[in-house]
Amino acid sequence: MPTLFEFSQQIAKFKKEKKFSEALSYFKENRGNFTKEQIRNNEYIVSDMISCLRYSNNLDAGFKFLNFYEIEINEQQKERVLCAYGWLLWEKYKAENESNRHSTTEDDYFDIEDEETEVENFDFNKSELLEKIETLIPILNSFNSDFTKTLSSNLFTIVLKSEKKKPAPNWKLVNEFCNKIDRNKLSKECSTIKVERKGKLKDMELASDFENWYAYKTKALSKLGKWQECFDLSKEALEKIENFHYSNDVWFSRRVALSKRNLGNTEDAIQELQTILKKKHEWFIQKELAELYFEKGNIEFALKQAIDAINNSGSLEFKVDLLYLLGKILRQQDKLELSFQHFSLSKLIRQAEEWKLPQKLLDELKTFTFSEIPQTDFKKLKNELQKYWDSFKAPQTKSYDRPRTSDQNLEGEIVRILHDNERGKVGFIKRNGKEFYFSVNPNFQSFSKIAVGTKVLFEIKPATDGKKEQTRIKKVIE
């Protein structure tokens, strides 16, 4: 019969040799020689057994082990046991959010902003697993070792990133989770990872946990309509974070502006959004400016910003609220038919995407005497309005700068992927400082190679018959 020390040493040996099944079998065969208290009080046996169960993918058995031996998770518990338990939690949370796990692409780490800022009603159903993570992180932060810091960071990150990747993130859950974490105890160190670009690995610096806390917390507050707190924390982030990642300085500034707007300070909001627009020429920032000008009664400026936004890069289906705004602006100008058409296109897109129809949109449409536009006329209406939007574009005086490859092919680099799903990929190609919106379907011969950093040959088909100019990728440059 082995002594407790020998029992512990043999399990440790199996674990070191990655013979996890052997370790589990050995424990089962010999555990009867020792009391539950002897096993519970041996931090090496406990931590090694939890680790072996995790490595052999017996995650639920790991929690049963802790429960059976009445192992408590608190400030008095040994660091070795806490770490083993924490990695078990991490693995379990990752498994439960399998469809939302992190990829190794560079885009996966960027917090892509969107235009939605209206208050939503979120159901709040916090899992028992999340509660365990919330309890453990403060305990881990009371230690000062690299092991606990790494674990705490991984637990913090996987909860937030997994939630963000869901089709409908629960921002109330994100907000409450951030409330449980003391930001002043989060690491300000930035780690570096290897990401693949065109078959080559490159270093990429990630945001610190401290920066990520502010990024997720302020975004959650904006989604929940808690504007005063959003304003205060966004300003605090701009003051306390020394080195920003993923354009977070721009997004914090935007949240400051949106907070001012919703708190009634329209003038300052306009000035700040104008400054942001110089750094990030995004359509939804132009839309926000248009809304502010409209609220002030400056209809001419509102129309200009709204038209610039509709003509800016971005899929039309994401601009349904912008179409609603254009309808409101055009009504103010007594252009009733155009106003009706914009409201109608917003409705038809929502119906095509099977999205909810806002009551405010239905109320606007009821005020017109025009006949309802059927879904079958969707393309016709879209083409008619495209001609109207195109009429505001400045005439082009320069032809495209063509490379030596041919008169039709342009060479550029993919700089952003907005969507990557079963319907295809959409994003932007950059050439000579200018970005071109593209889309490819899954049948494209080099579909798997379409990624950030890939160089491609592409062509631009000029606008015809009311259609926008289109960018078509012809070939991936190996």
C-alpha positions in Angstrom: 0.0 0.0 0.0 1.5 3.4 -1.0 1.9 6.2 1.6 0.0 9.4 1.0 3.3 11.0 -0.2 3.9 8.1 -2.7 0.3 8.3 -3.8 0.7 12.0 -4.5 4.1 11.5 -6.3 2.8 8.8 -8.6 -0.2 10.9 -9.7 2.2 13.8 -10.3 4.4 11.5 -12.4 1.5 10.4 -14.6 0.4 14.0 -15.1 4.0 15.2 -16.0 4.1 12.4 -18.6 0.7 13.4 -19.8 -0.7 9.9 -19.0 -3.9 11.4 -17.7 -6.0 8.2 -18.0 -3.4 6.2 -16.1 -3.4 8.9 -13.4 -7.2 8.7 -13.1 -7.2 4.9 -12.9 -4.4 4.9 -10.3 -6.4 7.3 -8.2 -9.5 5.2 -8.4 -7.6 2.0 -7.4 -5.9 3.5 -4.4 -8.1 6.3 -3.0 -9.8 3.9 -0.6 -6.5 3.7 1.4 -7.0 7.3 2.5 -9.7 9.3 4.2 -11.5 12.1 2.4 -9.9 14.6 4.8 -6.4 13.3 3.8 -7.1 13.8 0.1 -8.9 17.1 0.6 -6.0 18.6 2.6 -3.3 17.6 0.1 -3.1 20.4 -2.4 -0.9 18.4 -4.8 -3.4 15.5 -5.1 -6.3 17.8 -5.5 -4.8 20.1 -8.1 -3.3 17.3 -10.1 -6.6 15.4 -10.1 -8.5 18.4 -11.3 -5.9 19.0 -14.0 -6.0 15.4 -15.2 -9.8 15.4 -15.4 -9.6 18.6 -17.4 -6.9 17.4 -19.8 -8.9 14.2 -20.4 -12.0 16.3 -21.1 -13.9 15.0 -18.0 -15.0 18.5 -17.1 -18.1 17.6 -15.2 -16.2 15.0 -13.3 -13.8 17.7 -12.2 -16.7 19.6 -10.5 -18.0 16.4 -9.0 -14.6 15.6 -7.6 -14.5 19.0 -5.9 -18.0 18.5 -4.5 -17.4 14.9 -3.3 -14.2 15.9 -1.4 -15.9 19.1 -0.1 -13.1 21.3 -1.4 -14.0 24.9 -0.7 -13.1 27.8 -3.0 -12.3 30.8 -0.9 -9.4 33.2 0.1 -8.0 30.5 2.5 -7.6 27.9 -0.3 -4.2 27.1 -1.6 -3.1 28.9 -4.8 -2.3 25.6 -6.6 -5.9 24.4 -6.1 -7.4 27.7 -7.1 -5.5 27.7 -10.3 -6.4 24.2 -11.2 -10.1 25.0 -10.4 -9.9 28.2 -12.5 -8.6 26.5 -15.6 -11.4 23.9 -15.2 -13.9 26.8 -15.1 -12.2 28.3 -18.2 -12.4 25.1 -20.1 -16.0 24.5 -19.2 -17.0 28.0 -20.1 -15.2 27.7 -23.5 -17.0 24.4 -24.1 -20.4 25.9 -23.4 -19.7 28.7 -25.8 -18.1 26.6 -28.5 -19.8 28.4 -31.4 -18.3 31.7 -30.1 -14.8 30.6 -29.3 -11.9 32.8 -30.5 -10.2 32.3 -33.8 -6.6 33.2 -34.5 -7.3 35.8 -37.1 -6.4 39.4 -36.5 -9.9 40.7 -37.1 -11.2 38.6 -34.2 -9.6 41.0 -31.7 -11.0 44.2 -33.1 -14.1 45.6 -31.5 -16.1 46.6 -34.6 -18.5 49.4 -33.7 -22.1 49.6 -35.0 -24.6 52.3 -35.3 -27.2 51.0 -32.9 -27.5 53.0 -29.7 -31.2 52.7 -28.8 -32.1 51.2 -25.5 -33.0 47.5 -25.6 -34.7 45.2 -23.1 -32.3 42.4 -22.2 -33.2 39.2 -20.4 -30.7 38.6 -17.7 -30.1 34.9 -17.1 -26.7 34.5 -15.4 -25.4 31.0 -15.4 -24.1 29.3 -12.3 -20.8 28.9 -14.1 -20.5 32.7 -14.7 -21.2 33.3 -11.0 -18.3 30.9 -10.1 -16.0 32.9 -12.4 -17.1 36.2 -10.8 -16.4 34.8 -7.4 -13.0 33.4 -8.3 -11.4 36.4 -10.2 -11.2 38.7 -7.1 -9.7 35.8 -5.1 -7.0 35.2 -7.8 -6.3 38.9 -7.9 -5.3 38.8 -4.2 -2.2 36.7 -5.2 0.7 38.3 -7.1 2.1 35.4 -9.2 2.3 35.2 -12.9 0.2 32.0 -12.9 -2.8 33.6 -11.2 -2.5 36.8 -13.3 -2.6 34.8 -16.5 -5.5 32.7 -15.3 -7.5 35.8 -14.1 -6.9 37.5 -17.5 -8.1 34.4 -19.4 -11.3 34.1 -17.4 -12.0 37.8 -17.7 -11.4 37.8 -21.5 -13.3 34.6 -22.4 -16.5 35.8 -20.8 -16.5 39.2 -22.5 -15.3 38.0 -25.9 -17.6 35.0 -26.0 -20.6 37.2 -25.2 -19.6 39.8 -27.8 -19.5 37.2 -30.5 -23.0 36.0 -30.0 -25.6 37.2 -32.6 -27.4 39.1 -29.9 -25.0 39.9 -27.1 -26.5 40.3 -23.6 -25.2 43.7 -22.7 -26.9 43.7 -19.4 -24.9 40.6 -18.5 -21.7 42.2 -19.8 -22.4 45.3 -17.6 -23.1 43.2 -14.5 -20.0 41.1 -15.1 -17.8 44.2 -15.3 -19.4 45.5 -12.1 -18.0 42.4 -10.3 -14.5 43.2 -11.4 -12.3 45.8 -9.8 -10.8 47.5 -12.8 -8.0 49.0 -10.7 -6.7 45.5 -10.0 -6.7 44.5 -13.6 -3.4 44.1 -15.5 -2.3 47.1 -17.6 0.3 44.9 -19.4 -0.2 44.2 -23.1 0.5 40.7 -24.4 1.6 39.9 -27.9 0.3 37.1 -30.1 1.3 35.7 -33.5 -1.3 36.2 -36.2 -1.1 34.9 -39.7 -1.0 37.3 -42.7 -0.6 35.9 -46.1 0.9 32.7 -44.9 3.4 34.6 -42.6 3.2 35.0 -38.8 3.5 38.5 -37.4 3.4 40.0 -33.9 0.3 41.8 -32.8 -0.1 43.5 -29.5 -3.4 43.0 -27.6 -5.2 45.4 -25.4 -4.7 45.0 -21.7 -7.4 43.8 -19.4 -7.6 47.3 -18.0 -8.3 48.7 -21.5 -10.8 45.9 -22.3 -12.7 46.5 -19.2 -13.4 50.1 -20.2 -14.2 49.1 -23.8 -16.8 46.5 -22.9 -18.2 48.4 -19.9 -18.8 51.7 -21.8 -20.2 49.8 -24.8 -22.6 48.0 -22.5 -23.7 51.3 -20.9 -24.4 52.8 -24.3 -26.5 49.8 -25.3 -28.4 50.1 -22.1 -28.9 53.8 -22.3 -27.1 54.7 -19.1 -25.6 57.8 -20.6 -24.2 59.6 -17.5 -22.2 56.6 -16.4 -21.2 56.0 -20.0 -19.9 59.6 -20.3 -18.0 59.5 -17.0 -16.3 56.2 -17.7 -15.5 57.0 -21.4 -13.8 60.2 -20.2 -12.0 58.3 -17.5 -10.7 55.8 -20.1 -9.4 58.6 -22.3 -7.5 60.0 -19.3 -6.2 56.8 -17.7 -5.3 54.5 -20.7 -1.8 55.4 -22.0 -1.7 53.3 -25.2 -4.9 52.5 -27.1 -5.6 49.5 -29.3 -8.2 48.7 -32.0 -9.0 52.5 -32.4 -10.5 52.5 -28.8 -9.5 56.1 -28.4 -11.9 56.9 -31.3 -14.7 54.7 -29.9 -14.4 56.2 -26.4 -14.6 59.7 -27.9 -17.7 58.6 -29.9 -19.3 57.4 -26.7 -18.5 60.7 -25.0 -20.2 62.5 -27.9 -23.3 60.2 -27.9 -23.6 60.6 -24.1 -23.5 64.4 -24.5 -26.2 64.1 -27.1 -28.5 62.0 -25.0 -27.8 64.2 -22.0 -29.0 67.3 -24.0 -25.7 68.8 -25.0 -26.2 68.9 -28.7 -23.6 71.5 -29.7 -20.7 69.7 -28.0 -21.8 66.4 -29.4 -21.7 67.9 -33.0 -18.2 69.2 -32.5 -16.9 66.0 -31.1 -18.4 63.8 -33.8 -17.0 66.2 -36.5 -13.6 65.6 -35.0 -14.1 61.8 -34.9 -15.3 61.8 -38.5 -11.9 63.1 -39.6 -10.2 60.0 -38.0 -12.9 57.4 -38.8 -14.9 58.1 -42.0 -17.7 55.7 -41.0 -21.3 56.0 -42.3 -22.9 55.6 -38.9 -21.0 58.6 -37.5 -22.3 60.6 -40.4 -25.7 59.4 -39.6 -25.3 60.5 -36.0 -24.3 63.9 -37.1 -27.3 64.1 -39.4 -29.6 63.3 -36.5 -28.1 66.0 -34.4 -28.4 68.6 -37.2 -32.0 67.5 -37.7 -32.8 67.9 -34.0 -31.4 71.4 -34.2 -33.6 72.2 -37.2 -30.7 72.5 -39.6 -32.3 70.5 -42.3 -29.8 71.4 -45.1 -26.8 70.1 -43.1 -28.8 67.1 -41.9 -29.6 66.1 -45.5 -26.0 66.5 -46.6 -24.7 64.3 -43.8 -27.4 61.7 -44.3 -26.8 61.5 -48.1 -23.0 61.2 -47.4 -23.8 58.3 -45.1 -26.0 56.5 -47.5 -23.3 56.9 -50.2 -20.6 55.7 -47.9 -19.3 52.1 -47.8 -21.6 49.7 -45.9 -24.4 47.3 -46.8 -27.8 48.9 -47.3 -29.5 46.4 -45.0 -27.7 47.8 -42.1 -28.8 51.4 -42.9 -32.6 50.9 -42.3 -32.5 53.5 -39.5 -30.7 55.9 -41.8 -33.4 55.4 -44.5 -36.0 56.3 -41.8 -34.0 59.4 -40.9 -33.9 60.4 -44.6 -37.6 60.0 -44.7 -38.0 62.4 -41.8 -35.6 65.0 -43.4 -37.3 64.9 -46.8 -40.7 65.3 -45.2 -39.5 68.5 -43.6 -38.5 69.7 -47.1 -42.0 68.8 -48.3 -40.6 66.2 -50.7 -43.4 63.9 -49.7 -43.0 61.2 -52.4 -39.3 60.9 -51.8 -40.0 60.8 -48.0 -42.5 58.0 -48.5 -40.1 56.0 -50.7 -37.4 56.1 -48.0 -39.7 55.0 -45.3 -41.0 52.3 -47.6 -37.5 51.0 -48.4 -36.7 50.9 -44.7 -39.8 48.7 -44.2 -39.2 46.4 -47.2 -35.6 45.7 -46.1 -36.8 44.9 -42.6 -39.4 42.5 -44.0 -36.9 40.9 -46.3 -34.6 40.3 -43.4 -37.5 39.2 -41.1 -36.7 42.0 -38.7 -39.2 43.6 -36.4 -41.0 46.7 -37.8 -40.7 49.6 -35.4 -44.0 51.3 -34.5 -42.6 54.7 -35.3 -42.0 53.6 -38.9 -45.5 52.2 -39.3 -46.9 55.5 -37.8 -45.0 57.5 -40.4 -46.2 55.4 -43.3 -49.8 55.8 -42.2 -49.6 59.6 -42.7 -49.2 59.3 -46.5 -51.9 58.9 -49.1 -49.6 57.1 -51.5 -50.3 53.4 -52.3 -48.3 50.9 -50.4 -45.2 49.6 -52.2 -45.3 45.8 -52.4 -42.3 43.6 -51.6 -42.1 42.6 -55.3 -41.2 46.2 -56.2 -38.2 46.2 -53.8 -35.5 46.2 -56.4 -37.3 48.8 -58.5 -37.6 51.1 -55.5 -34.0 50.6 -54.5 -32.8 51.4 -58.0 -34.9 54.6 -58.2 -33.5 55.8 -54.8 -30.0 54.9 -55.8 -30.3 57.3 -58.8 -31.4 60.0 -56.3 -28.5 59.4 -54.0 -26.0 59.2 -56.9 -27.2 62.7 -58.0 -25.5 64.2 -55.0 -22.1 62.7 -55.8 -19.4 65.0 -57.2 -18.5 64.2 -60.8 -15.3 62.2 -61.0 -12.5 64.0 -62.8 -9.8 61.4 -62.4 -9.7 57.9 -63.8 -8.5 55.0 -61.7 -4.8 54.7 -61.4 -4.1 51.4 -63.1 -1.2 49.1 -62.5 1.0 47.6 -65.1 -0.7 44.2 -65.0 -3.5 45.2 -67.4 -6.0 48.0 -68.2 -8.7 46.2 -66.2 -7.0 44.8 -63.1 -6.2 46.8 -60.0 -3.9 45.6 -57.3 -4.9 46.1 -53.6 -4.8 44.6 -50.2 -7.7 43.4 -48.1 -7.7 45.5 -44.9 -11.0 44.6 -43.3 -13.5 41.6 -43.2 -16.9 42.7 -42.0 -18.8 39.4 -42.3 -17.7 35.9 -42.9 -20.5 33.3 -42.9 -22.2 30.7 -45.1 -23.4 33.5 -47.5 -19.9 34.6 -48.2 -17.4 37.3 -47.2 -17.7 41.1 -47.4 -15.1 43.7 -46.5 -12.8 46.4 -47.9 -9.8 46.4 -50.2 -7.3 49.3 -49.9 -5.4 50.8 -52.8 -3.5 54.0 -52.9 -5.1 55.2 -49.7 -8.6 54.5 -50.9 -10.9 51.7 -49.7 -13.3 49.7 -52.0 -16.2 47.6 -50.7 -16.3 44.1 -51.9 -18.2 40.9 -51.5 -17.4 37.3 -52.6 -19.7 34.2 -52.5 -18.6 30.8 -51.1 -18.1 29.5 -54.6 -15.2 31.8 -55.4 -12.2 29.6 -56.2 -9.9 31.1 -53.6 -12.6 31.8 -51.0 -10.6 30.4 -48.1 -7.7 32.8 -48.9 -9.8 35.9 -48.6 -8.5 37.4 -45.4 -7.0 40.5 -43.9 -3.5 41.1 -45.5 -4.2 39.1 -48.7 -3.2 40.9 -51.9 -5.7 40.6 -54.7 -6.3 41.7 -58.3 -9.7 43.3 -58.6 -11.8 45.4 -61.1 -14.3 48.1 -60.6 -17.4 48.0 -62.7 -18.8 51.5 -63.2 -22.3 52.4 -62.1 -25.0 51.6 -64.7 -28.7 51.5 -64.8 -29.0 53.0 -61.3 -26.7 50.5 -59.8 -23.7 51.5 -57.7 -20.2 50.8 -59.0 -19.2 47.3 -58.0 -15.9 45.8 -56.9 -15.1 42.3 -58.1 -12.1 40.3 -56.9 -10.6 38.4 -59.9 -7.6 36.7 -58.4 -5.7 36.2 -55.1 -2.0 37.1 -55.6 0.1 34.3 -54.2 
